[in-house]
Amino acid sequence: MPKQRLLIKGGRVVNDDQSVEADVYVEEGVVQEVGPNLNPKPPSGLTVLDATNKLVIPGGIDTHTHLQFPFMGTTTKDDFYTGTKAAVAGGTTMIIDFAIPQKGCSLIEAFDKWKGWADPKVCCDYALHVAVTWWSDKVKEEMKSLVQDKGVNSFKMFMAYKDLYMLSDEELYAALSYCKELGTIAQVHAENGELISQNAKKLLAMGITGPEGHALSHSEDVEAEATHRAIAIANTVNCPLFVVHVMSKSSARMITNARNEGKVVYGEPIAAGLGTDGTNYWNEDWAHAAAHVMSPPLSSDPSTPDFLMNLLANDDLSVVGTDNCTFDTCQKALGKDDFTKIPNGLNGVEDRMSVVWEKGVYSGKMDENRFVAVTSTNAAKIFNLYPKKGRIAVGSDADIVIWDPEATRTISAKTHHQANNFNVFEGMVCHGVPVATISRGKVVYHDGVFNVTAGQGKYVSRPPFPPYVYERVKQREEVCQPIPVKREPYAGVVSATPSAPR
């Protein structure tokens, strides 16, 4: 077969650390040359894309999706085909989904099940985080096997979803300790599950059954307390911590303060938390309000998205995911009489890149290089995919997006490619549009036209001990251990041990 060859001409190549006017030549899915006026030979069999007046950026990496997820009595609308097809339309070329076992069930079996769902359907590359929903010696053995044999380097622990996924503090301490030993990234869903449970009971007893009850039961304090607790436990065992879906000002401040104190903590806001807010929970249209239900909830403070974007721009928060977990109106209606039964989740995998450009770059909060960092490069570094992913350089995978910073598009459920009937960004006009998306050297989306095949994406193994994260951790392990005080043994009188009272 002839080699697959591609030349991207005339664009501005944007990485996280610099931007240069350059062409990009790709062969067999790998970047071969980056430089001005490239003219690879022979010209026959060469696909040429014109990127004049456009940016050429690393494909986006969405660190947080739930495709084909069985949850709360139903299954998400987007499976691994529709979800990844929508992803490439938005400029994302890799997702990291979650394999989530029920309590008492095998982590390896969950991983194999999710991989079995994904492999025949994915249109772009993917990896899998694995959730730790219970604790035992068997769980430890399986975590080790997943790292050594399955290419997993991240585990998620839930501090919420009482009686379903939630771990106790003792279990969380053990899990984070072992994550550090294995050289993996410990992720936490940081909410106080006990407080949520008690709040929900109280609100339902008061007759509050609608989506506003979800927001009220998951107050900002609930997220902040758990975030602080997770940081404290992780720091105690010297484990790097990745806080998923950071939704509130208070939680974001906890992470900012921890980073300022030198703790190894990363915060992941999501597209919805940067692009809309929780005032929607008080909308009089039940279906509209329910469509926004997720955990933690969108902040009811309408100034929060702007606040989170500022922290993202200034490196207090690190990467943007989506928590893409779509349920249509009929599925949401499972909780029509009880907000605790509304399936949690919303969209974002298709619109993430444009929302971040609009709210971050177009607004003047971040430059194009920071945009690449928070949508791709930082994720690649944290999860040990870099520089194969997250960078345009010789030897990198040709996961590339031609991005038009001047073009606009209006987000709508009528035109999006996701399987859901609602879009939480409905009507948002976004500057910044992907013109072409290239996955492993293949043009999979160009000017609104797809060229995808189910199963063409690959599972990507991620080795443990990502240097970007663990260089600091290893050094601290060596030099920051407490040592005993040298002193002469006590030689005085020791009180007699009192007898137990009768």
Kinemage of the C-alpha trace (Angstrom):
@kinemage 1
@onewidth
@group {chain A} dominant
@subgroup {mainchain}
@vectorlist {calphas} color= white
{ca met a 1} P 0.000 0.000 0.000
{ca pro a 2} L 1.199 3.572 -0.669
{ca lys a 3} L 2.260 5.563 2.352
{ca gln a 4} L -0.289 7.913 3.929
{ca arg a 5} L 1.220 11.377 3.431
{ca leu a 6} L -0.122 14.786 4.426
{ca leu a 7} L 1.209 18.344 4.180
{ca ile a 8} L -0.343 21.230 6.136
{ca lys a 9} L 0.857 24.438 4.492
{ca gly a 10} L 0.953 28.085 5.453
{ca gly a 11} L -0.317 27.954 9.010
{ca arg a 12} L 0.890 29.160 12.381
{ca val a 13} L 1.964 26.158 14.467
{ca val a 14} L 0.950 26.729 18.078
{ca asn a 15} L 2.371 24.657 20.929
{ca asp a 16} L 2.081 25.418 24.630
{ca asp a 17} L 5.471 27.154 24.719
{ca gln a 18} L 5.741 28.934 21.354
{ca ser a 19} L 4.059 29.793 18.041
{ca val a 20} L 5.884 29.716 14.697
{ca glu a 21} L 4.925 30.141 11.058
{ca ala a 22} L 5.593 26.676 9.637
{ca asp a 23} L 4.381 23.841 7.468
{ca val a 24} L 3.822 20.366 8.935
{ca tyr a 25} L 4.610 17.182 7.008
{ca val a 26} L 3.066 13.905 8.153
{ca glu a 27} L 3.789 10.359 7.050
{ca glu a 28} L 2.105 7.192 8.303
{ca gly a 29} L 0.407 9.035 11.157
{ca val a 30} L 3.564 10.629 12.581
{ca val a 31} L 4.932 14.172 12.199
{ca gln a 32} L 8.124 14.001 10.108
{ca glu a 33} L 8.990 17.674 9.588
{ca val a 34} L 7.985 21.069 10.940
{ca gly a 35} L 9.425 24.092 9.169
{ca pro a 36} L 8.939 26.812 6.561
{ca asn a 37} L 8.263 26.095 2.888
{ca leu a 38} L 8.313 22.304 3.080
{ca asn a 39} L 8.204 20.545 -0.280
{ca pro a 40} L 8.222 16.784 0.292
{ca lys a 41} L 8.838 14.518 -2.693
{ca pro a 42} L 7.281 12.987 -4.636
{ca pro a 43} L 4.199 15.223 -4.944
{ca ser a 44} L 2.067 12.310 -6.134
{ca gly a 45} L -0.001 10.699 -3.368
{ca leu a 46} L 0.411 13.757 -1.137
{ca thr a 47} L -2.675 15.328 0.468
{ca val a 48} L -2.240 19.078 0.972
{ca leu a 49} L -4.302 21.179 3.396
{ca asp a 50} L -4.105 24.958 3.201
{ca ala a 51} L -3.859 26.562 6.669
{ca thr a 52} L -3.174 30.136 5.528
{ca asn a 53} L -4.286 32.640 8.194
{ca lys a 54} L -5.162 29.773 10.498
{ca leu a 55} L -3.626 28.105 13.531
{ca val a 56} L -2.261 24.561 13.512
{ca ile a 57} L -2.651 23.161 17.027
{ca pro a 58} L -2.287 19.808 18.812
{ca gly a 59} L -5.542 17.858 18.872
{ca gly a 60} L -7.524 18.346 22.046
{ca ile a 61} L -7.455 15.799 24.883
{ca asp a 62} L -10.653 15.551 26.909
{ca thr a 63} L -9.623 14.133 30.273
{ca his a 64} L -13.135 13.336 31.487
{ca thr a 65} L -15.898 11.586 29.541
{ca his a 66} L -18.579 9.000 30.313
{ca leu a 67} L -19.643 7.392 27.047
{ca gln a 68} L -22.002 4.394 26.983
{ca phe a 69} L -22.167 4.645 30.786
{ca pro a 70} L -24.837 2.617 32.634
{ca phe a 71} L -25.828 4.941 35.486
{ca met a 72} L -28.842 5.737 37.670
{ca gly a 73} L -31.145 3.265 35.963
{ca thr a 74} L -30.315 4.114 32.352
{ca thr a 75} L -27.395 4.473 29.906
{ca thr a 76} L -25.923 7.651 28.450
{ca lys a 77} L -27.155 8.684 25.001
{ca asp a 78} L -23.661 9.073 23.554
{ca asp a 79} L -21.897 5.785 22.991
{ca phe a 80} L -18.254 5.477 21.986
{ca tyr a 81} L -19.126 6.084 18.327
{ca thr a 82} L -21.362 9.159 18.555
{ca gly a 83} L -19.298 10.609 21.391
{ca thr a 84} L -15.936 10.355 19.651
{ca lys a 85} L -17.420 11.425 16.305
{ca ala a 86} L -18.715 14.572 18.011
{ca ala a 87} L -15.319 14.998 19.683
{ca val a 88} L -13.412 15.156 16.393
{ca ala a 89} L -15.973 17.634 15.013
{ca gly a 90} L -15.005 19.893 17.892
{ca gly a 91} L -11.246 19.497 17.557
{ca thr a 92} L -10.667 16.791 20.184
{ca thr a 93} L -8.562 13.810 19.036
{ca met a 94} L -8.347 11.837 22.282
{ca ile a 95} L -10.658 11.161 25.195
{ca ile a 96} L -10.018 9.521 28.545
{ca asp a 97} L -13.135 7.709 29.760
{ca phe a 98} L -13.811 5.882 33.020
{ca ala a 99} L -14.240 2.177 33.744
{ca ile a 100} L -16.357 2.099 36.911
{ca pro a 101} L -16.981 -1.189 38.740
{ca gln a 102} L -19.787 -1.628 41.248
{ca lys a 103} L -18.745 -2.067 44.880
{ca gly a 104} L -17.339 -5.540 45.419
{ca cys a 105} L -16.757 -6.120 41.702
{ca ser a 106} L -13.537 -6.636 39.778
{ca leu a 107} L -11.643 -3.599 38.478
{ca ile a 108} L -10.073 -5.686 35.718
{ca glu a 109} L -13.446 -7.001 34.579
{ca ala a 110} L -14.751 -3.405 34.476
{ca phe a 111} L -11.733 -2.316 32.431
{ca asp a 112} L -12.201 -5.190 29.982
{ca lys a 113} L -15.926 -4.445 29.684
{ca trp a 114} L -15.377 -0.744 28.890
{ca lys a 115} L -12.558 -1.532 26.475
{ca gly a 116} L -14.788 -4.085 24.788
{ca trp a 117} L -17.446 -1.406 24.323
{ca ala a 118} L -14.971 1.165 23.048
{ca asp a 119} L -12.644 -0.708 20.676
{ca pro a 120} L -15.169 -1.434 17.900
{ca lys a 121} L -16.686 2.068 18.014
{ca val a 122} L -14.111 4.800 18.710
{ca cys a 123} L -13.372 7.320 15.957
{ca cys a 124} L -10.307 8.723 17.756
{ca asp a 125} L -7.748 7.524 20.267
{ca tyr a 126} L -8.780 6.908 23.854
{ca ala a 127} L -7.593 5.715 27.254
{ca leu a 128} L -9.362 4.617 30.415
{ca his a 129} L -9.161 5.794 33.993
{ca val a 130} L -10.367 3.114 36.420
{ca ala a 131} L -12.495 3.856 39.477
{ca val a 132} L -11.731 2.387 42.898
{ca thr a 133} L -15.166 1.999 44.496
{ca trp a 134} L -14.220 -0.335 47.343
{ca trp a 135} L -11.064 -1.499 49.069
{ca ser a 136} L -9.473 -4.887 49.716
{ca asp a 137} L -6.308 -6.834 49.023
{ca lys a 138} L -7.916 -7.977 45.763
{ca val a 139} L -8.403 -4.354 44.702
{ca lys a 140} L -4.714 -3.685 45.382
{ca glu a 141} L -3.671 -6.689 43.295
{ca glu a 142} L -5.908 -5.590 40.426
{ca met a 143} L -4.651 -2.007 40.521
{ca lys a 144} L -1.100 -3.316 40.177
{ca ser a 145} L -2.105 -5.574 37.295
{ca leu a 146} L -3.912 -2.708 35.519
{ca val a 147} L -0.767 -0.586 35.728
{ca gln a 148} L 1.639 -3.326 34.677
{ca asp a 149} L -0.448 -5.104 32.045
{ca lys a 150} L -3.204 -2.771 30.829
{ca gly a 151} L -1.530 0.638 30.497
{ca val a 152} L -3.582 2.359 33.222
{ca asn a 153} L -1.887 5.152 35.195
{ca ser a 154} L -4.836 6.889 36.858
{ca phe a 155} L -7.460 5.812 39.380
{ca lys a 156} L -10.543 7.701 40.495
{ca met a 157} L -11.935 7.690 44.009
{ca phe a 158} L -15.411 8.958 44.883
{ca met a 159} L -16.070 10.925 48.067
{ca ala a 160} L -19.742 11.165 47.030
{ca tyr a 161} L -22.500 8.778 45.845
{ca lys a 162} L -23.019 7.259 49.291
{ca asp a 163} L -23.683 3.499 49.247
{ca leu a 164} L -22.866 3.348 45.516
{ca tyr a 165} L -19.255 4.419 44.865
{ca met a 166} L -18.171 6.388 47.965
{ca leu a 167} L -15.044 5.452 49.918
{ca ser a 168} L -14.474 6.131 53.608
{ca asp a 169} L -11.539 8.306 54.670
{ca glu a 170} L -9.685 5.167 55.785
{ca glu a 171} L -10.190 3.600 52.353
{ca leu a 172} L -9.236 6.853 50.635
{ca tyr a 173} L -6.008 6.996 52.652
{ca ala a 174} L -5.162 3.429 51.628
{ca ala a 175} L -6.036 4.002 47.973
{ca leu a 176} L -4.012 7.211 47.682
{ca ser a 177} L -1.049 5.595 49.424
{ca tyr a 178} L -1.093 2.758 46.918
{ca cys a 179} L -1.567 5.093 43.948
{ca lys a 180} L 1.666 6.823 44.971
{ca glu a 181} L 3.462 3.490 45.338
{ca leu a 182} L 2.360 2.481 41.821
{ca gly a 183} L 3.332 5.830 40.298
{ca thr a 184} L -0.191 6.726 39.226
{ca ile a 185} L -2.409 9.804 39.318
{ca ala a 186} L -5.053 9.746 42.050
{ca gln a 187} L -8.265 11.435 40.979
{ca val a 188} L -11.089 12.390 43.312
{ca his a 189} L -14.706 13.360 42.913
{ca ala a 190} L -14.645 15.786 45.826
{ca glu a 191} L -18.009 16.150 47.533
{ca asn a 192} L -19.062 15.163 51.050
{ca gly a 193} L -21.438 12.287 50.359
{ca glu a 194} L -22.849 12.161 53.881
{ca leu a 195} L -23.813 15.839 53.870
{ca ile a 196} L -25.432 15.457 50.434
{ca ser a 197} L -27.507 12.540 51.709
{ca gln a 198} L -28.696 14.424 54.794
{ca asn a 199} L -29.400 17.620 52.844
{ca ala a 200} L -31.455 15.719 50.254
{ca lys a 201} L -33.622 14.054 52.909
{ca lys a 202} L -34.326 17.417 54.524
{ca leu a 203} L -35.214 19.130 51.235
{ca leu a 204} L -37.516 16.324 50.080
{ca ala a 205} L -39.303 16.470 53.451
{ca met a 206} L -39.852 20.187 52.808
{ca gly a 207} L -41.565 19.385 49.506
{ca ile a 208} L -38.662 20.501 47.312
{ca thr a 209} L -38.563 17.811 44.620
{ca gly a 210} L -37.374 19.720 41.511
{ca pro a 211} L -33.876 20.266 40.084
{ca glu a 212} L -33.252 23.220 42.408
{ca gly a 213} L -33.179 20.642 45.202
{ca his a 214} L -30.152 19.055 43.575
{ca ala a 215} L -28.236 22.342 43.698
{ca leu a 216} L -29.345 23.072 47.266
{ca ser a 217} L -28.352 19.617 48.528
{ca his a 218} L -24.931 19.869 46.853
{ca ser a 219} L -23.995 23.224 48.397
{ca glu a 220} L -20.640 24.855 47.710
{ca asp a 221} L -19.476 23.911 51.233
{ca val a 222} L -20.010 20.240 50.386
{ca glu a 223} L -17.508 20.460 47.514
{ca ala a 224} L -15.031 22.698 49.340
{ca glu a 225} L -14.878 20.509 52.442
{ca ala a 226} L -14.196 17.364 50.446
{ca thr a 227} L -11.607 19.123 48.275
{ca his a 228} L -9.753 20.277 51.396
{ca arg a 229} L -9.952 16.790 52.905
{ca ala a 230} L -8.688 15.109 49.729
{ca ile a 231} L -5.752 17.526 49.494
{ca ala a 232} L -4.876 16.892 53.142
{ca ile a 233} L -4.942 13.104 52.753
{ca ala a 234} L -2.982 13.188 49.482
{ca asn a 235} L -0.348 15.504 50.950
{ca thr a 236} L -0.005 13.296 54.021
{ca val a 237} L 0.947 10.312 51.850
{ca asn a 238} L 2.845 12.410 49.242
{ca cys a 239} L 0.489 11.363 46.452
{ca pro a 240} L -0.173 13.624 43.440
{ca leu a 241} L -3.844 14.595 43.355
{ca phe a 242} L -6.085 15.429 40.396
{ca val a 243} L -9.408 16.986 41.424
{ca val a 244} L -11.959 16.315 38.688
{ca his a 245} L -14.783 18.694 37.701
{ca val a 246} L -13.889 21.690 39.893
{ca met a 247} L -17.180 23.611 39.928
{ca ser a 248} L -17.163 26.215 42.713
{ca lys a 249} L -15.094 29.202 43.763
{ca ser a 250} L -14.453 27.662 47.182
{ca ser a 251} L -13.113 24.399 45.799
{ca ala a 252} L -10.977 26.248 43.248
{ca arg a 253} L -9.532 28.420 46.023
{ca met a 254} L -8.606 25.286 47.998
{ca ile a 255} L -6.645 24.001 45.010
{ca thr a 256} L -5.043 27.390 44.348
{ca asn a 257} L -3.923 27.684 47.974
{ca ala a 258} L -2.551 24.133 47.956
{ca arg a 259} L -0.541 24.801 44.793
{ca asn a 260} L 0.779 28.032 46.282
{ca glu a 261} L 1.958 25.975 49.259
{ca gly a 262} L 3.837 23.650 46.896
{ca lys a 263} L 1.461 20.700 47.047
{ca val a 264} L 1.233 18.504 43.934
{ca val a 265} L -2.405 19.137 43.061
{ca tyr a 266} L -4.123 19.642 39.704
{ca gly a 267} L -7.604 21.037 39.161
{ca glu a 268} L -9.888 20.216 36.228
{ca pro a 269} L -12.714 22.646 35.501
{ca ile a 270} L -15.114 21.476 32.813
{ca ala a 271} L -16.519 23.180 29.737
{ca ala a 272} L -20.001 23.520 31.257
{ca gly a 273} L -18.615 25.130 34.410
{ca leu a 274} L -16.767 27.666 32.256
{ca gly a 275} L -19.618 28.301 29.829
{ca thr a 276} L -22.834 28.369 31.849
{ca asp a 277} L -24.033 28.416 35.470
{ca gly a 278} L -26.443 26.974 38.015
{ca thr a 279} L -29.086 29.680 37.828
{ca asn a 280} L -30.588 27.268 35.277
{ca tyr a 281} L -31.726 25.008 38.125
{ca trp a 282} L -34.391 27.591 39.006
{ca asn a 283} L -35.768 27.737 35.462
{ca glu a 284} L -39.545 27.211 35.484
{ca asp a 285} L -39.263 24.688 32.643
{ca trp a 286} L -38.552 21.421 34.493
{ca ala a 287} L -36.879 19.786 31.474
{ca his a 288} L -34.534 22.764 31.002
{ca ala a 289} L -33.562 22.766 34.671
{ca ala a 290} L -33.102 18.985 34.799
{ca ala a 291} L -30.898 19.015 31.699
{ca his a 292} L -28.261 20.883 33.744
{ca val a 293} L -28.236 18.432 36.675
{ca met a 294} L -24.761 17.026 37.322
{ca ser a 295} L -22.532 16.471 40.349
{ca pro a 296} L -21.051 18.651 41.627
{ca pro a 297} L -23.704 21.027 40.287
{ca leu a 298} L -23.021 24.080 38.186
{ca ser a 299} L -22.426 27.007 40.526
{ca ser a 300} L -25.502 29.092 41.271
{ca asp a 301} L -23.232 32.154 41.417
{ca pro a 302} L -23.231 33.522 37.830
{ca ser a 303} L -19.778 35.060 38.316
{ca thr a 304} L -18.179 31.621 38.901
{ca pro a 305} L -17.427 30.736 35.241
{ca asp a 306} L -15.411 33.933 34.848
{ca phe a 307} L -13.622 33.254 38.150
{ca leu a 308} L -12.685 29.703 37.114
{ca met a 309} L -11.451 30.885 33.708
{ca asn a 310} L -9.138 33.412 35.365
{ca leu a 311} L -7.613 30.649 37.514
{ca leu a 312} L -7.262 28.408 34.467
{ca ala a 313} L -5.510 31.191 32.572
{ca asn a 314} L -3.078 31.781 35.441
{ca asp a 315} L -2.161 28.090 36.008
{ca asp a 316} L -4.016 27.747 39.306
{ca leu a 317} L -6.221 25.249 37.469
{ca ser a 318} L -4.564 22.963 34.952
{ca val a 319} L -6.731 21.236 32.328
{ca val a 320} L -10.246 21.391 30.881
{ca gly a 321} L -12.380 18.254 30.693
{ca thr a 322} L -16.107 17.941 30.072
{ca asp a 323} L -17.615 15.204 32.267
{ca asn a 324} L -19.600 14.507 29.092
{ca cys a 325} L -22.419 12.243 30.330
{ca thr a 326} L -25.535 12.825 28.246
{ca phe a 327} L -29.127 11.879 29.072
{ca asp a 328} L -32.113 13.046 27.079
{ca thr a 329} L -35.267 14.609 28.505
{ca cys a 330} L -37.097 11.281 28.823
{ca gln a 331} L -34.194 9.801 30.772
{ca lys a 332} L -33.944 12.862 33.023
{ca ala a 333} L -37.676 12.400 33.701
{ca leu a 334} L -36.838 9.337 35.798
{ca gly a 335} L -36.496 11.982 38.511
{ca lys a 336} L -39.570 14.059 37.691
{ca asp a 337} L -40.912 13.663 41.245
{ca asp a 338} L -37.596 13.358 43.110
{ca phe a 339} L -34.438 15.311 42.203
{ca thr a 340} L -32.215 12.570 43.661
{ca lys a 341} L -33.358 10.279 40.830
{ca ile a 342} L -32.539 12.650 37.952
{ca pro a 343} L -29.645 11.024 36.056
{ca asn a 344} L -26.580 13.231 36.561
{ca gly a 345} L -24.771 14.514 33.480
{ca leu a 346} L -24.610 16.918 30.554
{ca asn a 347} L -22.808 17.490 27.243
{ca gly a 348} L -19.481 19.099 26.334
{ca val a 349} L -17.209 16.774 24.326
{ca glu a 350} L -17.998 18.536 21.027
{ca asp a 351} L -18.067 22.118 22.268
{ca arg a 352} L -15.206 22.163 24.812
{ca met a 353} L -12.539 23.668 22.546
{ca ser a 354} L -14.767 26.435 21.187
{ca val a 355} L -16.109 27.332 24.643
{ca val a 356} L -12.583 27.659 26.047
{ca trp a 357} L -11.471 29.760 23.073
{ca glu a 358} L -14.519 32.037 23.371
{ca lys a 359} L -14.438 32.476 27.153
{ca gly a 360} L -10.648 32.326 27.486
{ca val a 361} L -8.833 33.570 24.388
{ca tyr a 362} L -11.425 35.778 22.692
{ca ser a 363} L -12.177 37.426 26.044
{ca gly a 364} L -8.478 38.273 26.498
{ca lys a 365} L -7.883 36.085 29.562
{ca met a 366} L -5.365 33.700 27.959
{ca asp a 367} L -3.207 33.539 24.845
{ca glu a 368} L -3.167 30.858 22.163
{ca asn a 369} L -0.306 28.995 23.846
{ca arg a 370} L -2.154 28.724 27.166
{ca phe a 371} L -5.194 27.536 25.230
{ca val a 372} L -3.132 24.649 23.829
{ca ala a 373} L -1.774 23.910 27.312
{ca val a 374} L -5.173 23.633 29.007
{ca thr a 375} L -6.947 21.781 26.187
{ca ser a 376} L -4.161 19.339 25.285
{ca thr a 377} L -0.563 19.627 26.474
{ca asn a 378} L -1.034 19.666 30.245
{ca ala a 379} L -3.268 16.609 30.047
{ca ala a 380} L -0.649 14.826 27.924
{ca lys a 381} L 2.054 15.648 30.477
{ca ile a 382} L 0.033 14.726 33.571
{ca phe a 383} L -1.132 11.385 32.128
{ca asn a 384} L 2.236 10.513 30.522
{ca leu a 385} L 1.186 10.832 26.888
{ca tyr a 386} L 3.642 13.623 26.090
{ca pro a 387} L 5.241 14.310 23.631
{ca lys a 388} L 3.464 11.709 21.455
{ca lys a 389} L 0.280 13.597 22.268
{ca gly a 390} L -0.179 17.246 23.151
{ca arg a 391} L 2.534 18.620 20.867
{ca ile a 392} L 3.280 19.227 17.192
{ca ala a 393} L 6.899 18.171 16.771
{ca val a 394} L 8.936 15.618 14.852
{ca gly a 395} L 8.033 12.161 16.160
{ca ser a 396} L 4.699 13.194 17.660
{ca asp a 397} L 1.462 11.499 16.668
{ca ala a 398} L -0.226 13.513 13.919
{ca asp a 399} L -3.229 14.468 16.045
{ca ile a 400} L -3.645 17.972 14.675
{ca val a 401} L -6.375 20.584 14.304
{ca ile a 402} L -6.494 23.455 11.835
{ca trp a 403} L -8.199 26.174 13.866
{ca asp a 404} L -9.793 29.333 12.489
{ca pro a 405} L -9.674 31.987 15.229
{ca glu a 406} L -11.770 34.425 13.202
{ca ala a 407} L -14.652 32.109 12.284
{ca thr a 408} L -17.753 31.878 14.464
{ca arg a 409} L -20.391 29.270 15.072
{ca thr a 410} L -23.590 29.178 17.117
{ca ile a 411} L -23.968 26.147 19.349
{ca ser a 412} L -27.312 24.361 19.138
{ca ala a 413} L -28.822 20.938 19.754
{ca lys a 414} L -30.309 21.253 16.267
{ca thr a 415} L -26.870 21.176 14.644
{ca his a 416} L -24.563 19.380 17.092
{ca his a 417} L -23.355 15.839 16.392
{ca gln a 418} L -24.040 14.379 19.828
{ca ala a 419} L -26.939 11.987 20.348
{ca asn a 420} L -28.650 14.152 22.956
{ca asn a 421} L -31.699 16.388 22.403
{ca phe a 422} L -30.427 19.229 24.596
{ca asn a 423} L -27.269 21.349 24.672
{ca val a 424} L -26.415 23.360 27.782
{ca phe a 425} L -24.587 25.928 25.588
{ca glu a 426} L -27.656 26.492 23.370
{ca gly a 427} L -27.405 29.786 21.471
{ca met a 428} L -23.801 30.583 22.513
{ca val a 429} L -21.871 32.270 19.707
{ca cys a 430} L -18.276 31.060 19.743
{ca his a 431} L -15.300 32.608 18.008
{ca gly a 432} L -12.791 29.899 17.157
{ca val a 433} L -13.832 26.994 14.967
{ca pro a 434} L -12.053 23.763 13.949
{ca val a 435} L -11.749 23.687 10.159
{ca ala a 436} L -10.052 20.299 9.961
{ca thr a 437} L -9.294 17.557 12.463
{ca ile a 438} L -6.532 15.036 11.815
{ca ser a 439} L -6.277 11.843 13.849
{ca arg a 440} L -3.059 9.817 13.456
{ca gly a 441} L -2.457 11.509 10.110
{ca lys a 442} L -5.931 10.867 8.712
{ca val a 443} L -8.222 13.820 7.971
{ca val a 444} L -11.325 12.741 9.895
{ca tyr a 445} L -13.250 16.026 9.700
{ca his a 446} L -12.922 18.859 7.178
{ca asp a 447} L -15.264 21.770 6.524
{ca gly a 448} L -18.193 20.009 8.146
{ca val a 449} L -17.658 16.659 6.414
{ca phe a 450} L -16.713 13.503 8.337
{ca asn a 451} L -14.354 10.787 7.165
{ca val a 452} L -14.544 8.431 10.135
{ca thr a 453} L -14.860 4.699 10.597
{ca ala a 454} L -16.058 3.078 13.796
{ca gly a 455} L -13.109 1.427 15.506
{ca gln a 456} L -10.376 3.436 13.749
{ca gly a 457} L -9.258 4.938 17.065
{ca lys a 458} L -6.697 3.134 19.196
{ca tyr a 459} L -6.467 2.393 22.903
{ca val a 460} L -3.408 4.252 24.233
{ca ser a 461} L -1.396 2.731 27.087
{ca arg a 462} L -0.034 5.171 29.647
{ca pro a 463} L 3.083 4.217 31.619
{ca pro a 464} L 3.278 4.989 35.355
{ca phe a 465} L 5.450 7.670 36.953
{ca pro a 466} L 4.819 10.554 34.526
{ca pro a 467} L 7.949 12.738 34.905
{ca tyr a 468} L 5.946 15.987 34.815
{ca val a 469} L 4.260 14.878 38.038
{ca tyr a 470} L 6.579 12.425 39.758
{ca glu a 471} L 9.965 14.165 39.555
{ca arg a 472} L 8.863 16.380 42.448
{ca val a 473} L 7.193 13.527 44.286
{ca lys a 474} L 10.284 11.296 44.105
{ca gln a 475} L 12.572 14.097 45.249
{ca arg a 476} L 10.374 14.866 48.226
{ca glu a 477} L 10.300 11.185 49.123
{ca glu a 478} L 14.089 11.261 49.288
{ca val a 479} L 14.763 14.527 51.070
{ca cys a 480} L 11.616 15.453 52.991
{ca gln a 481} L 11.239 12.459 55.306
{ca pro a 482} L 11.008 13.197 59.037
{ca ile a 483} L 13.969 12.020 61.108
{ca pro a 484} L 14.066 11.244 64.827
{ca val a 485} L 15.666 13.662 67.272
{ca lys a 486} L 18.963 12.310 68.691
{ca arg a 487} L 18.840 12.472 72.477
{ca glu a 488} L 20.087 10.567 75.511
{ca pro a 489} L 17.692 7.869 76.709
{ca tyr a 490} L 15.450 8.909 79.585
{ca ala a 491} L 16.896 7.480 82.784
{ca gly a 492} L 14.508 8.855 85.413
{ca val a 493} L 11.646 7.371 87.367
{ca val a 494} L 8.698 5.934 85.435
{ca ser a 495} L 5.284 6.038 87.064
{ca ala a 496} L 3.774 2.690 87.933
{ca thr a 497} L 1.023 1.626 85.575
{ca pro a 498} L -2.274 2.226 87.373
{ca ser a 499} L -4.539 -0.755 87.739
{ca ala a 500} L -7.828 -0.635 85.879
{ca pro a 501} L -10.712 0.538 88.049
{ca arg a 502} L -12.989 -2.231 89.245
